[in-house]
Structure formats: C-alpha cells, structure tokens
Amino acid sequence: MRLSELQKKDIINTKDGKKIGNIIDINIDNNGNLASLVVEKTVFLISMFSNKNEIEIKWNQIQKIGEDVILVTVEI
C-alpha cells in the first residue's frame, strides 16, 4: 500500500467512534519500518487551549486498516 492511498483514509478512534483526522506524514524508525502516523486533527478535536493541531499515532495503536478508514485506539 502506498502512502498516497493511506492519506485518503479517515482515521477513526475506536474509543469514541469520532474521526481524528487525516494522515499528513509518517515516521520511519532506524530499521526502515513504519513507526507512526502523523495525523492532522479535525477542527472539532483542536482545543482552544492547545496550539498543537497534529497527533502522532504509533503503529501498535492501529487496530485495522480498511478500504475507507483506519481504526485506531488512542487517548486524546
């Protein structure tokens, strides 16, 4: 699967069923493996008390990669 295909998928949190956002970047470890996804938060998840509008989702937090969505389990 290509990064461009992953970027088209919505990231959904299994804890509350809400859309987190979309992939804007990836992190690769020293061995060349995908370590995490960098996701731009949706407008609804951006807090007025935080200036950080992206979240890092580690590879082990990904539950399922489907046709249209990627299901993750994260605390936001």
matplotlib code that plots the C-alpha trace (Angstrom):
import matplotlib.pyplot as plt

x = [0.0, 1.3, 1.3, -1.0, -3.6, -3.3, -3.7, -7.2, -8.5, -10.2, -8.6, -11.3, -10.8, -12.4, -12.8, -15.5, -16.1, -15.0, -12.9, -9.5, -8.3, -6.2, -2.6, -0.2, 3.1, 4.7, 7.7, 10.1, 12.4, 16.2, 15.4, 13.2, 9.9, 6.9, 6.9, 3.9, 1.4, 1.2, -2.4, -3.8, -6.6, -10.1, -11.4, -13.6, -10.7, -8.4, -8.7, -8.6, -6.0, -3.6, -1.7, -0.8, -3.1, -1.5, -1.2, 1.2, -0.4, 2.1, 1.9, 0.8, -2.2, -3.6, -6.3, -7.4, -6.8, -9.9, -11.0, -12.1, -10.9, -8.1, -9.3, -7.1, -7.3, -5.8, -6.4, -6.9]
y = [0.0, 3.5, 6.5, 8.3, 5.6, 5.8, 9.6, 9.2, 7.2, 8.8, 8.0, 6.9, 6.4, 3.1, 4.6, 7.1, 6.5, 10.0, 11.0, 12.1, 13.5, 12.6, 11.4, 14.2, 12.4, 9.2, 8.5, 5.7, 4.1, 3.4, 0.0, 1.4, 0.3, 2.5, 3.7, 6.0, 8.1, 11.9, 12.9, 16.4, 16.8, 17.7, 21.1, 19.5, 18.0, 21.1, 22.6, 26.3, 25.7, 23.8, 25.1, 21.6, 20.6, 17.2, 13.9, 11.0, 7.6, 4.7, 1.6, -0.6, 1.7, 0.8, -1.8, -2.2, -0.7, -0.9, 0.2, 3.6, 4.1, 3.3, 2.3, 3.3, 3.2, 6.4, 8.7, 12.3]
z = [0.0, -0.9, 1.4, -1.0, -0.5, 3.2, 3.1, 1.5, 4.5, 7.5, 10.9, 13.4, 17.1, 18.4, 21.9, 20.9, 17.2, 16.2, 13.3, 14.4, 11.1, 8.1, 7.6, 6.8, 7.4, 8.6, 10.9, 9.9, 12.5, 12.1, 10.6, 7.9, 9.4, 9.7, 13.4, 13.4, 11.5, 11.9, 11.7, 11.3, 13.8, 12.7, 13.7, 16.3, 18.1, 18.2, 21.7, 22.2, 24.9, 22.7, 19.7, 18.5, 15.6, 14.9, 16.8, 16.4, 16.3, 16.9, 14.7, 17.7, 18.2, 14.8, 15.1, 11.4, 8.0, 6.0, 2.5, 3.6, 7.2, 9.6, 13.1, 16.0, 19.7, 21.3, 24.3, 23.1]

ax = plt.figure().add_subplot(projection="3d")
ax.plot(x, y, z, "-o")
ax.set_aspect("equal")
plt.show()
